[in-house]
Structures are given as structure tokens and as C-alpha cells.
Amino acid sequence: MMFTRKPTLITLILIIILASSFGLLTPVEAITWGQLDDSNLYPNVGAVVIEFDDGLFLSCSGTLINETVFLTAAHCTSWFEYLITEGEVSLSDVYVSFDPLDPLNSTSLLGVSQIITHPYYRDFIPTSNPYDVGLLILEEPVADIVPAVLPEEGLLDQLRQEGKLGRGSNVAKFTVVGYGGTLDWPPPEITYPDTRSYSISGFQCLLKAWLRLSQNPATGNGGSCYGDSGGPIFWETDGERILVAITSWGDVSCVSASFNYRIDLPEILDFIKENL
């Protein structure tokens, strides 16, 4: 979920330490117990690809929200900025691809002109409001993909008040989309096909900054995993698909629950609109 695989041993060690410390990075599949998006049902969902000296690597997921703005997680964009500051890559090595089956194909890569991390984001602290949202500004407009629909302020609170999120066995279902790891079972093993998948997750609870979803396969749910960070959580109603949250963190094994950062918060919508 969080950063996926990294090309250097030091980075891999840091990721393992972070995952162990917070128990995060991976809601069930992206997707776990989901489906390959081989019919391109979610064309505005893309992958962030980084070029290192030893090749192209898929890092995070995200969503096109207007023809030049790509929404992802701040723990992704801040990591890209760190790599650039450290001289491991340059801005010209960061790309977005909307290819559902082969995002590492060089012909599908779109250049990024600017990385914007929410100004209040610091180190990722999953128990508070981390402002875990960032933007990639594309070099050229994407003319052939319809951007995702953003939510109205407080949409999730409204849905809860109206009883639409449900309870018990009658909970609302959300669609999770991303390019992250897939969980094979048995035995539990995370593999990385580097393709776009989608899955259905059931509502668990709504918190100040988080939409918590179940991705427990025992209850018929799937979810997100490593590499899905920044990918969208869609609420679909009356034929409309609304981006209400993005994948942020979850249990290490990608088999229990995911915590998805809410996009319907007023301070987050303000940040996004300021940069559209």
C-alpha cells in the first residue's frame, strides 16, 4: 500500500521498519480478491512510475481529477521529493501511466512538471489527521480521459446521517482501484503484477480523517495492498461515480481493514481546488 517496492536495499529496509512500526501499508488487494481491469472500466486511475538507473518501477496509484492534475497520497509525493532532493532521481524521472495492463511500457508514460504535497503534511502518523494528500501536475493535458468526480464537502458525513452507509450485514460497498500487490492464497503471498485492478470493500466506520473499510475475504470483501497508496475509493450512486477517499494505510498482511484518507474534508477540497 504505502510505497511498494523500492530499487535500493536501504529504501527497502526503511519501508519494512515503517510497516512494522505502524502496522500499515496494505488494505486488501488492489487489489486483493479483486478483478483485473482488463476492460478499462476505470480509465482515470493511473500508476506513478519512477525511473531509476536500473529500470522503471511502479510506486503508487492515483486518479486524474482534471486534464493536468493527478491526485495521490502525500506519503507518496513526499517520498518523490525526498528522492529528488537526495539526487537519486530527477523530476524528469517521475511519470504517470494510465495503461491498465502495462503501465511500465515507456510509450504510455506521461511526464510530470510539478509535485505538490499538502503543506500541513509531515511524517505520516496514522492515528491523527496527517493531511495525506498530494498532487502531480502533468506536463501535457490528458484529452482522452474523463477526470474523476470530486465529492461535495462532508459527503461521507451526510451519507452516514442518512443511514446510507448501513450496519451489520447491510453495509455500503465502496470500490477500491489501484496498481498494487495482489494477495495469493494459500499460502498468503503478495505478488506484483503491475496492472490495474479493482475490488469491493464493505464499510466499517467513519472517522474524522478516515474512511475505514473491511477487506476481509471471509466477509466477501477485497481491498488494497502495497502500491495502491493514493489510489481512489469510489462511491457509486444513481449512475455517478464519486471519488470520496484515497488509499492510505492498512494491516501489514492486506487481509483485514484499510484506512482511507477522506477527500470530502473541507481543508482537503480547498487544497485541491487551489491547485486545479
GIGIGI-V757149 format. One record per pair of residues at least 24 apart in sequence whose ideal C-beta (glycine too) atoms are under 8 Angstrom apart, sorted by the first residue. I is the first residue (numbers start at 1). J is the second residue. Records with the same first field share a line. If there is no record, write none. Layout:
BEGIN
I: J, J
END
This chain:
BEGIN
1: 25, 26, 27, 30, 180, 224, 225, 226, 227, 228, 229, 247, 248, 249, 250, 254, 258
2: 26, 75, 76, 124, 226, 229, 249
3: 59, 60, 75, 76, 79, 226, 229
4: 57, 58, 59, 60, 180, 181, 192, 226, 227, 229
5: 57, 192, 226, 227
6: 57
7: 52, 54, 55, 57
8: 88
18: 124
19: 252
20: 252
22: 124, 126, 249
23: 251, 252
24: 126, 249, 250, 251, 252, 259
25: 226, 229, 249, 250, 252
26: 180, 181, 190, 224, 225, 226, 228, 249, 250, 251, 252, 253, 254, 258
27: 176, 201, 213, 215, 223, 224, 225, 228, 247, 249, 250, 251, 254, 257, 258, 259, 260
28: 183, 199, 201, 215, 216, 217, 221, 222, 223, 224, 225, 250, 254, 255, 256, 258
29: 180, 181, 182, 183, 197, 199, 215, 222, 223, 224, 225, 254
30: 61, 176, 177, 178, 179, 180, 181, 182, 197, 198, 199, 223, 224, 225, 227, 228, 231, 247
31: 176, 177, 178, 180, 182, 197, 198, 199, 222, 223, 224, 225, 228
32: 181, 182, 183, 199, 215, 217, 222, 223, 224, 225, 254, 255
33: 183, 199, 215, 217, 221, 222, 223
34: 176, 182, 197, 198, 199, 200, 222, 223
35: 197, 198, 199
36: 100, 101, 193, 195, 196, 197
37: 100, 177, 195, 196, 197, 198
38: 100, 101
40: 100
41: 198
42: 100, 177, 196, 198, 232
43: 98, 100, 145, 146
44: 98, 145, 146, 147, 148
45: 98, 148, 177, 178, 196, 231, 232
46: 70, 96, 97, 98, 103
47: 96, 97, 98, 99, 103, 179, 194, 196
48: 72, 76, 80, 94, 95, 96, 136, 230
49: 94, 95, 96, 97, 103, 104, 109
50: 80, 83, 89, 93, 94, 95
51: 89, 93, 94, 95
52: 88, 89, 93
56: 104, 106
58: 103, 104, 179, 192, 194, 227
59: 227
60: 227, 228, 229, 230, 231
61: 177, 178, 179, 180, 227, 228, 229, 230, 231, 232, 247
62: 96, 136, 230, 231, 232, 246
63: 147, 148, 231, 232, 243, 246
64: 98, 142, 145, 147, 148
65: 147, 148, 150, 243, 272, 276
66: 147, 276
67: 141, 142, 143, 147
68: 137, 138, 140, 141, 142
69: 135, 136, 137, 138, 147, 272, 275, 276
70: 96, 112, 135, 136, 137, 138
71: 133, 134, 135, 148, 230, 232, 243, 246, 263, 272
72: 133, 134, 135, 136, 229, 230, 231, 246
73: 132, 133, 134, 229, 230, 246, 247, 248, 261
74: 117, 118, 121, 124, 130, 131, 132, 133, 134
75: 121, 124, 130, 132, 229, 248
76: 134, 229, 230
77: 115, 116, 117, 134, 135, 136
78: 117, 121, 134
80: 115
81: 115, 117
84: 115
91: 115
94: 136
96: 136, 138
98: 142, 145
100: 195, 196
101: 195, 196
102: 194, 195
103: 179, 194, 195, 196
104: 194
110: 138, 139, 140, 142
111: 138, 139, 140
112: 136, 137, 138, 139
113: 137, 138, 139
116: 275
118: 268, 271
119: 271
120: 267
124: 249
126: 248, 249, 259
128: 209
129: 208, 209
130: 209, 248, 261
131: 267, 268, 271
132: 246, 248, 261
133: 246, 261, 263, 268, 271, 272
134: 230
135: 272, 275
137: 275
148: 232, 234, 241, 242, 243
149: 240, 241, 242, 243
150: 242, 243, 263, 269, 272
151: 235, 242, 243, 244, 263, 264, 269
152: 264
153: 264, 265, 266, 269
154: 264, 266
155: 235, 242, 244, 264
156: 206, 211, 235, 244, 245, 262, 264
157: 206, 264
159: 235
160: 206
165: 203, 206
166: 203
171: 202, 203, 204, 214
172: 202, 203, 235
173: 200, 201, 202, 203
174: 200, 201, 202, 203, 211, 213, 233, 234, 235, 244, 245
175: 199, 200, 201, 233, 234, 236, 241
176: 200, 201, 213, 215, 222, 223, 224, 228, 231, 232, 233, 234, 247, 258, 260
177: 231, 232, 234
178: 224, 227, 228, 229, 230, 231, 232, 247
179: 227, 228, 231
180: 224, 225, 226, 227, 228, 229, 231, 247
181: 225, 226, 227, 228, 254
182: 225
183: 225, 253, 254, 255
185: 217
188: 253, 255
190: 225, 226, 254
192: 226, 227
199: 223, 224
201: 233, 258
204: 257
209: 261, 262, 265
210: 245, 248, 259, 260, 261, 262
211: 244, 245, 259, 260, 261, 262
212: 257, 258, 259, 260
213: 257, 258, 260
214: 256, 257
215: 250, 254, 255, 256, 257, 258
216: 255, 256, 257
217: 255
223: 250, 254, 257, 258
224: 250, 254, 258, 260
225: 250, 254
226: 254
233: 260
END
